[in-house]
Amino acid sequence: MTNLLIKIFIKDKNTENPDTRAKYGMLSSTTGIIVNILLSAIKLIIGIFANSISIISDALNNVTDAGSSIVTMIGFKMSQKKIDRDHPWGHGRMEYITAFIVDVLIVLVGLELFRSSFDKIISPELPDINNVTIIILVIAVLTKLWLFVFYNKIAKIINSAAIKGNAYDSISDSVSTFVVLLSAIVAKMYGISIDGYASILVAIFILFTGFKALKETIDLLLGMKPEKEFVEKLEEFTKNYEMISGIHDIMVHDYGPGRKIISFHAEVPADCDICKAHDVIDQMEQDIYDEFNCITTIHMDPIVTDDEEINEMRKKTEEIVKEINTEFSIHDFRMTDGGDRINLIFDLVIPSDSKINHDELKNIVQEKIHSVNDKYYAVPKVENSFV
């Protein structure tokens, strides 16, 4: 069913195209609105007739799901706005903002259901459950499971946090409706009302899902390090260019899906033709845009590549750093000879979550390098990695 809907409504499969992303977003939102409104109306009717607070609560939850789809639809529309004077990077982060709104709505629904469930526990009433009610609830569970699969597939296709939030919501609804179904079966078979307790379980699951989705969206808004796979592809891509010895200090700024800004330093031989190197880097920037759809700024770092002593000490320094921690690395290595003293100047890169004291790390590296030759004095600059 999911593939059929995509085939009917999405003709262009290029998800890097903003218009195509918008079509996927509209398809997911429209489908979610229709399905959730139908489910909420049916559940509300049977919940009122059966006098079941858990079924009514589940119906109201579907109403908020429809509202979430509307918010997502608005977010996709706003994110496609063209760049303007005040927003030179576009409006792509509106997807993250609407995802945040959807996640907050999920949490609020969970809190309200949790509160209302206590009234039913204090004053329990046996719901009037029949076979039709049970059949409808089974259909509702299966429908929400399909909606989860539908949302999840589209979220992966276009890498959308907003639609991923809707997928979380749908799977929580499947579980909550299943709990309501069990409550209805117990009431019908054994004449016991566990309606309020079932409603509390529903609320707890909704809250868990909501807070999990909220954390992921907040991470996107705050800024997260890029995916490892993306960085590896970028590094591999740059190896195809002559004169480029390596890249470092990679930064990736996310302005919404499909709107990344990249910057990094590219190492070139110190004795190369600077104009030729500049042309190579210009071409690289254009090629990265064509390949990854990212605007790129590259800083050129000249390094000595034909000096035996420098190459040997660069390798030795890398070994010393790796002995301390295999995740540490160096770049911008150079040596200045002052006669009695030779300075080894380099940047020492450590992971952002490393707890090691920078001054202590400097001292350790300096001592190890000085022990190789008492003329060598390390001058490391410790910095955190952004990838």
C-alpha positions as CSV (number, residue, x, y, z in Angstrom):
1,M,0.0,0.0,0.0
2,T,2.8,2.4,0.9
3,N,4.7,1.8,-2.4
4,L,1.4,2.1,-4.3
5,L,0.7,5.6,-2.8
6,I,4.3,6.7,-3.5
7,K,4.0,5.4,-7.1
8,I,0.7,7.3,-7.7
9,F,1.6,10.6,-6.1
10,I,5.4,10.9,-6.4
11,K,6.7,11.0,-10.0
12,D,10.2,12.5,-9.4
13,K,12.2,10.2,-7.1
14,N,15.1,12.7,-6.6
15,T,14.8,13.4,-2.9
16,E,17.5,16.1,-3.0
17,N,15.0,18.2,-5.0
18,P,13.1,20.4,-2.5
19,D,9.9,20.2,-4.5
20,T,10.1,16.4,-4.3
21,R,10.7,16.5,-0.6
22,A,7.6,18.7,-0.3
23,K,5.5,16.2,-2.2
24,Y,6.6,13.4,0.1
25,G,5.8,15.6,3.1
26,M,2.3,16.5,1.7
27,L,1.6,12.8,1.0
28,S,2.5,11.7,4.5
29,S,0.6,14.5,6.2
30,T,-2.6,14.1,4.1
31,T,-2.6,10.4,4.7
32,G,-2.1,10.9,8.4
33,I,-4.9,13.5,8.6
34,I,-7.4,11.3,6.8
35,V,-6.6,8.1,8.7
36,N,-6.5,9.7,12.2
37,I,-9.7,11.6,11.7
38,L,-11.5,8.5,10.7
39,L,-10.1,6.5,13.6
40,S,-10.8,9.2,16.2
41,A,-14.4,9.5,15.0
42,I,-15.1,5.8,15.1
43,K,-13.3,5.4,18.5
44,L,-15.1,8.4,20.0
45,I,-18.5,7.0,19.0
46,I,-17.9,3.5,20.4
47,G,-16.2,4.9,23.5
48,I,-19.2,7.1,24.4
49,F,-21.7,4.2,23.8
50,A,-19.5,1.8,25.8
51,N,-18.8,4.3,28.6
52,S,-15.0,3.5,28.3
53,I,-12.6,6.3,29.3
54,S,-9.7,4.3,27.8
55,I,-11.3,4.2,24.4
56,I,-12.3,7.9,24.6
57,S,-8.8,8.8,25.6
58,D,-7.5,6.8,22.6
59,A,-9.9,8.6,20.3
60,L,-8.7,12.0,21.6
61,N,-5.1,10.8,21.1
62,N,-6.0,10.3,17.4
63,V,-7.3,13.8,17.2
64,T,-4.0,15.2,18.3
65,D,-2.3,12.9,15.7
66,A,-4.4,14.5,13.0
67,G,-3.3,17.9,14.4
68,S,0.3,16.7,14.3
69,S,0.0,15.9,10.7
70,I,-1.4,19.3,10.0
71,V,1.5,20.9,11.8
72,T,3.9,18.8,9.8
73,M,2.2,19.8,6.6
74,I,2.6,23.5,7.5
75,G,6.2,22.9,8.4
76,F,7.0,21.4,5.0
77,K,5.3,24.2,3.2
78,M,7.3,26.8,5.2
79,S,10.6,25.0,4.8
80,Q,10.3,25.3,1.0
81,K,10.2,29.1,1.1
82,K,12.9,30.6,-1.0
83,I,15.9,32.3,0.6
84,D,15.5,36.0,1.4
85,R,17.5,38.9,2.8
86,D,17.1,37.8,6.4
87,H,17.4,34.1,5.8
88,P,20.3,33.5,3.3
89,W,20.4,29.8,4.1
90,G,16.7,29.3,3.5
91,H,13.9,28.0,5.9
92,G,14.8,24.3,6.0
93,R,15.0,24.3,9.8
94,M,11.2,24.8,9.9
95,E,11.0,21.0,9.6
96,Y,12.8,20.7,12.9
97,I,10.7,23.3,14.6
98,T,7.4,21.6,13.5
99,A,8.9,18.3,14.6
100,F,9.5,19.9,18.0
101,I,5.8,21.1,18.2
102,V,4.6,17.6,17.3
103,D,6.7,16.1,20.0
104,V,5.5,18.6,22.6
105,L,1.9,17.8,21.6
106,I,2.6,14.1,22.2
107,V,3.9,14.8,25.7
108,L,0.9,17.1,26.5
109,V,-1.5,14.4,25.4
110,G,0.3,11.8,27.6
111,L,0.1,14.1,30.7
112,E,-3.6,14.8,30.2
113,L,-4.4,11.1,29.8
114,F,-2.3,10.3,32.9
115,R,-4.3,12.8,34.9
116,S,-7.8,11.8,33.7
117,S,-7.0,8.1,34.3
118,F,-6.9,8.5,38.0
119,D,-10.6,9.7,38.1
120,K,-11.6,6.4,36.5
121,I,-9.5,4.4,39.0
122,I,-11.1,6.2,41.9
123,S,-14.6,5.8,40.5
124,P,-14.5,2.7,38.3
125,E,-17.4,1.8,36.0
126,L,-17.7,-1.4,34.0
127,P,-17.7,-0.5,30.3
128,D,-20.3,-1.9,28.0
129,I,-18.2,-3.9,25.5
130,N,-19.5,-6.0,22.6
131,N,-18.0,-7.9,19.8
132,V,-18.3,-5.0,17.3
133,T,-16.2,-2.8,19.7
134,I,-13.4,-5.5,19.9
135,I,-13.3,-5.9,16.1
136,I,-13.1,-2.1,15.6
137,L,-10.2,-1.9,18.1
138,V,-8.3,-4.8,16.3
139,I,-8.7,-2.9,13.0
140,A,-7.5,0.3,14.7
141,V,-4.3,-1.5,16.0
142,L,-3.6,-2.9,12.5
143,T,-4.3,0.5,10.8
144,K,-1.9,2.3,13.2
145,L,0.8,-0.3,12.6
146,W,0.5,0.3,8.8
147,L,0.7,4.0,9.4
148,F,3.9,3.6,11.4
149,V,5.4,1.6,8.5
150,F,4.2,4.2,6.0
151,Y,5.6,7.2,8.0
152,N,8.9,5.4,8.8
153,K,9.5,4.6,5.1
154,I,9.0,8.1,4.0
155,A,11.0,9.5,6.9
156,K,14.0,7.4,5.8
157,I,13.5,8.2,2.1
158,I,13.7,12.0,2.7
159,N,15.5,12.0,6.1
160,S,12.8,14.0,7.8
161,A,12.7,14.4,11.6
162,A,9.1,15.7,11.5
163,I,7.8,12.6,9.8
164,K,10.0,10.4,12.0
165,G,8.2,12.0,15.0
166,N,4.8,11.0,13.4
167,A,6.2,7.5,13.0
168,Y,7.0,7.4,16.8
169,D,3.6,8.6,17.5
170,S,1.9,5.9,15.4
171,I,3.8,3.0,17.0
172,S,2.9,4.4,20.5
173,D,-0.7,4.6,19.3
174,S,-0.6,0.9,18.2
175,V,0.6,-0.1,21.6
176,S,-1.9,2.1,23.5
177,T,-4.8,0.9,21.4
178,F,-3.7,-2.7,22.0
179,V,-3.8,-2.1,25.8
180,V,-7.3,-0.6,25.4
181,L,-8.3,-3.7,23.5
182,L,-7.0,-6.0,26.3
183,S,-9.0,-3.9,28.8
184,A,-12.1,-4.3,26.7
185,I,-11.6,-8.1,26.4
186,V,-11.1,-8.4,30.2
187,A,-14.3,-6.3,30.8
188,K,-16.4,-8.5,28.4
189,M,-15.1,-11.9,29.6
190,Y,-14.6,-11.4,33.3
191,G,-16.8,-8.4,34.2
192,I,-13.8,-6.6,35.7
193,S,-13.1,-2.9,35.0
194,I,-9.4,-2.2,34.4
195,D,-10.2,0.7,32.2
196,G,-8.4,3.4,34.3
197,Y,-5.3,1.2,34.7
198,A,-5.2,0.6,31.0
199,S,-5.5,4.3,30.3
200,I,-2.6,5.0,32.7
201,L,-0.4,2.4,30.7
202,V,-1.4,4.2,27.5
203,A,-0.4,7.5,29.0
204,I,3.0,6.2,30.2
205,F,3.8,4.8,26.8
206,I,2.8,8.0,25.0
207,L,5.0,10.0,27.4
208,F,8.0,7.7,26.9
209,T,7.7,8.0,23.1
210,G,7.1,11.7,23.3
211,F,10.1,12.5,25.4
212,K,12.3,10.2,23.3
213,A,11.2,12.0,20.1
214,L,11.6,15.4,21.8
215,K,15.2,14.7,22.7
216,E,16.1,13.7,19.2
217,T,14.5,16.9,17.8
218,I,16.2,19.1,20.3
219,D,19.5,17.5,19.4
220,L,18.9,18.5,15.7
221,L,18.0,22.1,16.7
222,L,21.1,22.4,19.0
223,G,23.4,21.0,16.3
224,M,24.8,17.5,16.1
225,K,27.9,16.1,14.6
226,P,27.4,14.8,11.1
227,E,26.8,11.1,10.4
228,K,30.0,9.1,10.3
229,E,29.1,7.7,6.9
230,F,28.8,11.2,5.4
231,V,32.2,12.2,6.7
232,E,33.8,9.0,5.4
233,K,32.3,9.5,1.9
234,L,33.6,13.1,1.9
235,E,37.1,12.1,2.9
236,E,37.1,9.4,0.3
237,F,35.9,11.8,-2.4
238,T,38.7,14.3,-1.8
239,K,41.3,11.6,-2.3
240,N,40.6,11.8,-6.1
241,Y,42.3,15.2,-6.5
242,E,46.0,15.6,-7.2
243,M,48.0,17.8,-4.9
244,I,45.6,17.1,-2.0
245,S,47.5,15.2,0.7
246,G,44.6,15.1,3.2
247,I,41.8,17.1,4.8
248,H,41.1,18.0,8.4
249,D,39.1,20.5,10.6
250,I,35.9,19.3,8.9
251,M,32.8,21.3,10.0
252,V,29.3,20.5,8.8
253,H,26.5,23.0,9.5
254,D,22.9,21.7,9.1
255,Y,20.3,24.3,8.0
256,G,17.7,21.7,7.4
257,P,17.4,18.5,5.3
258,G,19.3,18.9,2.1
259,R,20.9,22.2,3.3
260,K,24.4,21.5,4.6
261,I,27.3,24.0,4.7
262,I,30.8,22.4,4.8
263,S,34.2,23.8,5.6
264,F,37.5,22.0,6.0
265,H,41.3,22.5,5.5
266,A,43.0,20.8,2.6
267,E,46.7,20.0,2.8
268,V,48.8,20.7,-0.3
269,P,52.6,20.5,-0.9
270,A,54.4,23.7,0.3
271,D,56.4,23.9,-2.9
272,C,53.5,23.5,-5.3
273,D,52.2,26.1,-7.8
274,I,49.8,28.1,-5.6
275,C,47.6,29.1,-8.6
276,K,47.3,25.5,-9.7
277,A,46.4,24.4,-6.2
278,H,43.8,27.1,-6.0
279,D,42.3,25.9,-9.2
280,V,42.1,22.3,-7.9
281,I,40.4,23.5,-4.7
282,D,37.9,25.6,-6.7
283,Q,37.0,22.5,-8.8
284,M,36.7,20.4,-5.6
285,E,34.2,22.9,-4.1
286,Q,32.1,22.7,-7.2
287,D,32.3,18.9,-7.4
288,I,31.3,18.5,-3.8
289,Y,28.3,20.6,-4.4
290,D,27.3,18.5,-7.4
291,E,27.9,15.2,-5.5
292,F,26.6,16.0,-2.0
293,N,24.5,19.1,-2.7
294,C,26.5,21.1,-0.1
295,I,28.0,24.5,-0.2
296,T,31.7,24.1,0.7
297,T,34.5,26.5,1.8
298,I,38.0,25.0,1.7
299,H,41.1,26.5,3.4
300,M,44.4,25.6,1.8
301,D,47.2,24.4,4.2
302,P,50.7,24.1,2.7
303,I,52.8,21.3,4.3
304,V,56.3,20.2,3.6
305,T,56.3,16.7,2.0
306,D,59.8,16.2,0.6
307,D,61.9,16.7,3.8
308,E,63.1,13.4,5.3
309,E,63.5,14.6,8.9
310,I,60.1,16.4,8.9
311,N,58.4,13.3,7.4
312,E,60.1,11.0,10.0
313,M,59.1,13.2,13.0
314,R,55.6,13.7,11.7
315,K,55.2,9.9,11.6
316,K,56.9,9.5,15.1
317,T,54.6,12.2,16.5
318,E,51.5,10.5,15.2
319,E,52.7,7.2,16.8
320,I,53.2,8.9,20.1
321,V,49.8,10.5,20.0
322,K,48.1,7.2,19.0
323,E,49.8,5.5,21.9
324,I,48.0,7.8,24.3
325,N,44.7,7.3,22.6
326,T,43.9,5.7,19.2
327,E,41.2,8.4,18.6
328,F,43.7,11.2,18.8
329,S,45.2,12.7,15.6
330,I,47.5,15.5,14.5
331,H,47.6,17.9,11.5
332,D,49.3,21.1,10.4
333,F,52.7,19.6,11.4
334,R,55.8,21.8,10.8
335,M,59.3,22.2,12.3
336,T,61.2,25.4,13.0
337,D,65.0,25.1,13.5
338,G,66.4,27.6,15.9
339,G,69.8,26.0,16.1
340,D,70.0,24.6,19.7
341,R,66.2,24.0,19.7
342,I,63.9,22.6,17.1
343,N,60.2,23.3,17.6
344,L,57.6,20.7,16.4
345,I,54.4,22.7,16.0
346,F,51.1,20.9,15.3
347,D,47.4,20.7,16.1
348,L,46.4,17.8,18.4
349,V,42.8,16.8,17.8
350,I,40.8,14.9,20.4
351,P,37.2,13.8,20.5
352,S,34.7,16.3,21.9
353,D,33.7,14.0,24.8
354,S,37.3,13.4,25.9
355,K,37.8,14.0,29.6
356,I,41.5,14.4,29.5
357,N,43.0,17.7,30.8
358,H,44.5,19.7,27.9
359,D,47.5,20.9,29.9
360,E,48.3,17.4,31.1
361,L,48.0,16.1,27.6
362,K,50.4,18.7,26.3
363,N,52.9,17.8,29.0
364,I,52.8,14.1,28.2
365,V,53.3,14.7,24.5
366,Q,56.1,17.2,25.1
367,E,57.9,14.8,27.4
368,K,57.6,11.9,25.0
369,I,58.9,13.9,22.0
370,H,61.7,15.5,24.0
371,S,62.8,11.9,25.0
372,V,63.3,11.1,21.3
373,N,65.9,13.9,20.9
374,D,66.6,16.6,23.5
375,K,66.7,19.2,20.7
376,Y,63.0,18.6,19.9
377,Y,60.4,20.7,21.7
378,A,56.8,20.0,21.0
379,V,54.4,22.9,20.7
380,P,51.0,21.2,20.4
381,K,47.7,23.1,20.1
382,V,44.9,20.9,21.6
383,E,41.5,21.2,19.8
384,N,38.3,19.2,19.7
385,S,37.0,17.4,16.7
386,F,33.7,18.6,15.1
387,V,33.0,15.3,13.4
